[in-house]
Amino acid sequence: MIPPRKSPATHEHGHAVGLPIALTSRPLRVFTTSDAYAAYASPRPQLKRLADAGLLRRLHGGIFAIVPTEHVGRPWTPPLEAAAVGLEAARSGLDGAVLMGLSAARLHGAVPRGLGQATVATRNRRRPIMLDGTGLEVRFIKRQVDDLDADLTTTVLGDVLVTSIEQTILDLAHPRVQKTEAAAEREAIRSLAPRADHATLRELAARQRLGSALRRAQKVSPTLLDDRGTPPQ
């Protein structure tokens, strides 16, 4: 069956015309200058032209996000969490970047306030960066991302990996959760706790050797204790 033609005004993902299909058909609406060689023999001047026209938003260096149609023609920055994991996925592949910590908790609805910093787990050691034109920071944590419990989550930039509720709780229960300035982490644990699966928490804690993190999380939110009121072994 021949698929129906799309309106010439927009792409199927809601992006304005003027962008080559080699870029708009990608599952992630973030790409690098190197990726743009699939569309242009000399991509740099073309990407600058498209950015100047408001069709692209440069996130950092040679990494660009496709601007949704409704935002073309006016300043637009994607949500920090989506931009952070999206730009690392553009560099390392969709399975090589996982949003974690408070950033994951925010996408899970456990952090109501906007954050000035996002954290992404990656296989590579990277320095923190600032999103172009903003005061927003992205930090990278080198981890065994294949071992993390993560789910595909839909964002304005496409589907990206975000740590599960249970993984997020364990990651938030770092030793600093006991310090006074870690109020946001404690608040996020308490918010996520009623939605956590206890069996999954125990399995992850055992497999990742995070038993002490689980015990710290249980002190923050006693609802994470098992039915007998004692910490799972």
DRENDO-1510 file (C-alpha; in Angstrom, 1 decimal, always signed):
<recs>
REC; n; res; u; v; w
REC; 1; MET; +0.0; +0.0; +0.0 .
REC; 2; ILE; +1.3; +3.4; -0.9 .
REC; 3; PRO; +1.4; +5.6; +2.2 .
REC; 4; PRO; -0.6; +8.9; +2.0 .
REC; 5; ARG; +1.3; +12.0; +1.1 .
REC; 6; LYS; +2.0; +14.5; +3.8 .
REC; 7; SER; +1.1; +18.1; +3.6 .
REC; 8; PRO; +3.9; +20.1; +2.0 .
REC; 9; ALA; +3.8; +22.5; +4.9 .
REC; 10; THR; +5.1; +20.1; +7.5 .
REC; 11; HIS; +7.0; +16.9; +8.1 .
REC; 12; GLU; +5.3; +13.9; +9.8 .
REC; 13; HIS; +7.1; +14.8; +13.0 .
REC; 14; GLY; +5.8; +18.4; +12.9 .
REC; 15; HIS; +8.9; +20.0; +11.5 .
REC; 16; ALA; +9.0; +22.7; +8.9 .
REC; 17; VAL; +9.9; +22.1; +5.3 .
REC; 18; GLY; +13.4; +23.1; +4.1 .
REC; 19; LEU; +15.1; +20.3; +5.9 .
REC; 20; PRO; +16.4; +17.2; +3.9 .
REC; 21; ILE; +14.6; +13.9; +4.6 .
REC; 22; ALA; +18.0; +12.4; +5.5 .
REC; 23; LEU; +17.8; +14.4; +8.7 .
REC; 24; THR; +14.1; +14.6; +9.4 .
REC; 25; SER; +13.6; +10.8; +9.0 .
REC; 26; ARG; +16.0; +10.0; +11.7 .
REC; 27; PRO; +14.4; +8.5; +14.9 .
REC; 28; LEU; +16.2; +11.2; +17.0 .
REC; 29; ARG; +15.7; +14.8; +16.1 .
REC; 30; VAL; +19.3; +15.6; +17.1 .
REC; 31; PHE; +22.3; +15.1; +14.9 .
REC; 32; THR; +25.9; +16.0; +14.5 .
REC; 33; THR; +27.6; +17.8; +11.7 .
REC; 34; SER; +29.1; +14.5; +10.6 .
REC; 35; ASP; +25.6; +13.0; +10.3 .
REC; 36; ALA; +24.7; +15.9; +7.9 .
REC; 37; TYR; +27.1; +14.6; +5.3 .
REC; 38; ALA; +24.3; +12.2; +4.5 .
REC; 39; ALA; +22.4; +15.2; +3.1 .
REC; 40; TYR; +25.1; +17.7; +2.1 .
REC; 41; ALA; +28.5; +17.5; +0.5 .
REC; 42; SER; +29.5; +20.6; +2.6 .
REC; 43; PRO; +27.2; +20.6; +5.6 .
REC; 44; ARG; +28.6; +23.4; +7.7 .
REC; 45; PRO; +27.4; +26.4; +5.6 .
REC; 46; GLN; +24.0; +24.6; +5.1 .
REC; 47; LEU; +23.6; +24.0; +8.8 .
REC; 48; LYS; +24.4; +27.6; +9.5 .
REC; 49; ARG; +21.8; +28.7; +7.0 .
REC; 50; LEU; +19.1; +26.5; +8.5 .
REC; 51; ALA; +20.0; +27.6; +12.0 .
REC; 52; ASP; +19.8; +31.3; +10.9 .
REC; 53; ALA; +16.4; +30.5; +9.4 .
REC; 54; GLY; +15.2; +29.1; +12.7 .
REC; 55; LEU; +14.8; +25.5; +11.4 .
REC; 56; LEU; +17.6; +24.2; +13.5 .
REC; 57; ARG; +18.8; +25.0; +17.1 .
REC; 58; ARG; +22.5; +24.4; +17.8 .
REC; 59; LEU; +22.8; +22.7; +21.2 .
REC; 60; HIS; +26.6; +22.6; +21.5 .
REC; 61; GLY; +29.4; +22.7; +19.1 .
REC; 62; GLY; +28.4; +20.7; +16.0 .
REC; 63; ILE; +25.3; +19.2; +17.5 .
REC; 64; PHE; +21.9; +20.5; +16.3 .
REC; 65; ALA; +18.2; +19.9; +17.2 .
REC; 66; ILE; +15.4; +20.2; +14.6 .
REC; 67; VAL; +13.0; +22.9; +15.7 .
REC; 68; PRO; +9.3; +21.9; +15.9 .
REC; 69; THR; +7.1; +23.7; +13.4 .
REC; 70; GLU; +5.2; +25.7; +16.0 .
REC; 71; HIS; +8.5; +27.2; +17.3 .
REC; 72; VAL; +10.1; +28.1; +13.9 .
REC; 73; GLY; +10.7; +31.8; +13.6 .
REC; 74; ARG; +11.2; +32.5; +17.3 .
REC; 75; PRO; +13.8; +31.6; +19.9 .
REC; 76; TRP; +13.4; +28.0; +21.1 .
REC; 77; THR; +15.4; +25.7; +23.3 .
REC; 78; PRO; +14.3; +22.2; +24.0 .
REC; 79; PRO; +13.7; +21.1; +27.6 .
REC; 80; LEU; +17.0; +20.6; +29.3 .
REC; 81; GLU; +16.5; +16.9; +30.0 .
REC; 82; ALA; +15.6; +16.1; +26.4 .
REC; 83; ALA; +18.5; +18.2; +25.1 .
REC; 84; ALA; +21.0; +16.7; +27.5 .
REC; 85; VAL; +20.3; +13.0; +26.7 .
REC; 86; GLY; +19.6; +13.8; +23.0 .
REC; 87; LEU; +22.9; +15.4; +22.3 .
REC; 88; GLU; +24.8; +12.6; +23.9 .
REC; 89; ALA; +22.7; +10.0; +22.0 .
REC; 90; ALA; +23.7; +11.9; +18.8 .
REC; 91; ARG; +27.3; +11.4; +19.7 .
REC; 92; SER; +27.2; +7.9; +21.2 .
REC; 93; GLY; +24.1; +6.3; +19.7 .
REC; 94; LEU; +20.6; +5.8; +21.2 .
REC; 95; ASP; +21.8; +3.0; +23.5 .
REC; 96; GLY; +24.8; +4.9; +24.6 .
REC; 97; ALA; +23.1; +7.7; +26.6 .
REC; 98; VAL; +20.8; +7.4; +29.6 .
REC; 99; LEU; +19.2; +10.2; +31.5 .
REC; 100; MET; +19.7; +9.6; +35.2 .
REC; 101; GLY; +19.5; +11.1; +38.7 .
REC; 102; LEU; +17.3; +14.1; +39.4 .
REC; 103; SER; +17.0; +14.6; +35.6 .
REC; 104; ALA; +15.3; +11.2; +35.3 .
REC; 105; ALA; +13.2; +11.9; +38.3 .
REC; 106; ARG; +12.0; +15.1; +36.7 .
REC; 107; LEU; +10.9; +13.2; +33.6 .
REC; 108; HIS; +9.1; +10.8; +35.9 .
REC; 109; GLY; +7.2; +13.7; +37.4 .
REC; 110; ALA; +9.0; +13.6; +40.7 .
REC; 111; VAL; +10.7; +17.0; +40.5 .
REC; 112; PRO; +8.2; +19.8; +39.9 .
REC; 113; ARG; +10.8; +22.6; +39.5 .
REC; 114; GLY; +13.0; +23.2; +36.5 .
REC; 115; LEU; +16.6; +22.3; +37.0 .
REC; 116; GLY; +19.7; +24.2; +35.9 .
REC; 117; GLN; +21.7; +21.0; +35.4 .
REC; 118; ALA; +21.1; +17.7; +33.8 .
REC; 119; THR; +23.0; +14.4; +34.3 .
REC; 120; VAL; +23.5; +11.8; +31.6 .
REC; 121; ALA; +25.1; +8.4; +32.0 .
REC; 122; THR; +27.5; +7.5; +29.1 .
REC; 123; ARG; +30.2; +5.0; +28.3 .
REC; 124; ASN; +32.6; +7.8; +27.6 .
REC; 125; ARG; +34.4; +10.2; +30.0 .
REC; 126; ARG; +33.3; +13.7; +29.1 .
REC; 127; ARG; +33.6; +17.1; +30.5 .
REC; 128; PRO; +30.5; +19.1; +31.5 .
REC; 129; ILE; +29.2; +21.4; +28.8 .
REC; 130; MET; +26.8; +24.4; +28.7 .
REC; 131; LEU; +23.9; +24.4; +26.2 .
REC; 132; ASP; +24.6; +27.2; +23.7 .
REC; 133; GLY; +22.9; +30.5; +24.6 .
REC; 134; THR; +21.8; +29.3; +28.0 .
REC; 135; GLY; +23.1; +29.0; +31.5 .
REC; 136; LEU; +22.1; +25.3; +31.6 .
REC; 137; GLU; +24.7; +22.7; +32.3 .
REC; 138; VAL; +24.9; +19.1; +31.2 .
REC; 139; ARG; +27.1; +16.7; +33.2 .
REC; 140; PHE; +28.2; +13.3; +32.1 .
REC; 141; ILE; +28.8; +10.3; +34.3 .
REC; 142; LYS; +30.8; +7.4; +33.0 .
REC; 143; ARG; +28.8; +4.2; +33.7 .
REC; 144; GLN; +28.2; +0.7; +32.4 .
REC; 145; VAL; +25.1; +2.0; +30.6 .
REC; 146; ASP; +24.1; -1.5; +29.4 .
REC; 147; ASP; +23.7; -2.6; +33.0 .
REC; 148; LEU; +21.3; +0.2; +33.9 .
REC; 149; ASP; +17.6; -0.4; +34.1 .
REC; 150; ALA; +16.2; +2.1; +31.6 .
REC; 151; ASP; +13.1; +2.7; +29.5 .
REC; 152; LEU; +12.5; +4.5; +26.3 .
REC; 153; THR; +10.7; +7.7; +27.0 .
REC; 154; THR; +9.2; +10.1; +24.5 .
REC; 155; THR; +10.5; +13.7; +24.4 .
REC; 156; VAL; +10.1; +16.5; +21.9 .
REC; 157; LEU; +13.4; +15.3; +20.4 .
REC; 158; GLY; +12.4; +11.7; +20.0 .
REC; 159; ASP; +12.5; +8.5; +22.2 .
REC; 160; VAL; +15.5; +8.4; +24.6 .
REC; 161; LEU; +16.6; +6.2; +27.4 .
REC; 162; VAL; +15.7; +7.3; +30.9 .
REC; 163; THR; +16.5; +5.2; +34.1 .
REC; 164; SER; +13.5; +3.4; +35.4 .
REC; 165; ILE; +11.8; +4.5; +38.6 .
REC; 166; GLU; +13.6; +1.8; +40.6 .
REC; 167; GLN; +17.0; +2.6; +39.1 .
REC; 168; THR; +16.5; +6.3; +39.6 .
REC; 169; ILE; +15.7; +5.7; +43.3 .
REC; 170; LEU; +18.9; +3.8; +43.8 .
REC; 171; ASP; +20.9; +6.4; +41.9 .
REC; 172; LEU; +19.5; +9.2; +44.0 .
REC; 173; ALA; +20.4; +7.3; +47.2 .
REC; 174; HIS; +24.0; +8.3; +46.9 .
REC; 175; PRO; +25.8; +8.9; +50.3 .
REC; 176; ARG; +25.2; +12.6; +49.9 .
REC; 177; VAL; +21.4; +12.0; +50.2 .
REC; 178; GLN; +22.1; +12.2; +54.0 .
REC; 179; LYS; +23.5; +15.7; +53.7 .
REC; 180; THR; +21.4; +18.8; +54.4 .
REC; 181; GLU; +21.8; +20.2; +50.8 .
REC; 182; ALA; +20.4; +17.0; +49.3 .
REC; 183; ALA; +16.8; +18.0; +49.9 .
REC; 184; ALA; +15.9; +17.6; +46.3 .
REC; 185; GLU; +17.1; +14.0; +46.1 .
REC; 186; ARG; +15.2; +13.1; +49.3 .
REC; 187; GLU; +12.0; +14.8; +47.9 .
REC; 188; ALA; +12.4; +12.9; +44.6 .
REC; 189; ILE; +12.9; +9.5; +46.4 .
REC; 190; ARG; +9.7; +10.1; +48.5 .
REC; 191; SER; +7.8; +11.0; +45.4 .
REC; 192; LEU; +8.9; +8.0; +43.4 .
REC; 193; ALA; +8.7; +5.4; +46.2 .
REC; 194; PRO; +4.9; +4.7; +46.0 .
REC; 195; ARG; +5.4; +3.8; +42.3 .
REC; 196; ALA; +8.4; +1.6; +42.8 .
REC; 197; ASP; +8.2; -2.2; +42.4 .
REC; 198; HIS; +9.9; -3.7; +45.5 .
REC; 199; ALA; +11.0; -6.9; +43.8 .
REC; 200; THR; +12.7; -4.9; +41.0 .
REC; 201; LEU; +14.4; -2.7; +43.6 .
REC; 202; ARG; +15.8; -5.7; +45.4 .
REC; 203; GLU; +16.9; -7.4; +42.2 .
REC; 204; LEU; +18.7; -4.3; +41.0 .
REC; 205; ALA; +20.3; -3.6; +44.3 .
REC; 206; ALA; +21.6; -7.1; +44.5 .
REC; 207; ARG; +22.8; -7.2; +40.8 .
REC; 208; GLN; +24.5; -3.8; +40.9 .
REC; 209; ARG; +25.8; -4.2; +44.5 .
REC; 210; LEU; +23.7; -1.2; +45.7 .
REC; 211; GLY; +22.4; -2.7; +48.9 .
REC; 212; SER; +23.6; +0.3; +50.9 .
REC; 213; ALA; +21.9; +2.6; +48.5 .
REC; 214; LEU; +18.6; +0.7; +48.9 .
REC; 215; ARG; +18.9; +1.0; +52.7 .
REC; 216; ARG; +19.5; +4.7; +52.5 .
REC; 217; ALA; +16.5; +5.1; +50.2 .
REC; 218; GLN; +14.4; +3.1; +52.8 .
REC; 219; LYS; +15.5; +5.5; +55.5 .
REC; 220; VAL; +14.3; +8.4; +53.4 .
REC; 221; SER; +11.0; +6.7; +52.5 .
REC; 222; PRO; +9.9; +3.8; +54.8 .
REC; 223; THR; +7.3; +2.9; +52.2 .
REC; 224; LEU; +10.2; +1.1; +50.4 .
REC; 225; LEU; +10.4; -1.4; +53.3 .
REC; 226; ASP; +8.8; -4.8; +52.6 .
REC; 227; ASP; +5.5; -6.0; +54.1 .
REC; 228; ARG; +7.2; -7.0; +57.3 .
REC; 229; GLY; +8.7; -3.5; +57.9 .
REC; 230; THR; +12.2; -4.8; +57.5 .
REC; 231; PRO; +14.8; -4.0; +54.7 .
REC; 232; PRO; +14.8; -6.7; +52.0 .
REC; 233; GLN; +18.0; -8.7; +52.1 .
</recs>
